[in-house]
């Protein structure tokens, strides 16, 4: 979902549409795993993907998580990594 790093010549390397597609695919794969393993709990753990060197707006990225992963009933845990 990200093409390179944020720079003067690449102000917005993150593609929100590509991120939406990726997270929708992750949700689909997790739903398949849940169907095959109903006794297991699946969740997504990640840093604030796309908001740092990707140049994305975290508020917008959260909404994409809500519409894809969270809408599928899958828990999401986001971690702030040390600087």
Buried (B, 14 or more C-beta within 10 A) or exposed (E): BBEEEBEEEEEEBBBBEEBBBBBBEBBEEBBEEBEEEEEEEBEBEBEBBBBBEBBBEEEEBBBBBEBBBBEBEBEBEBEEEEE
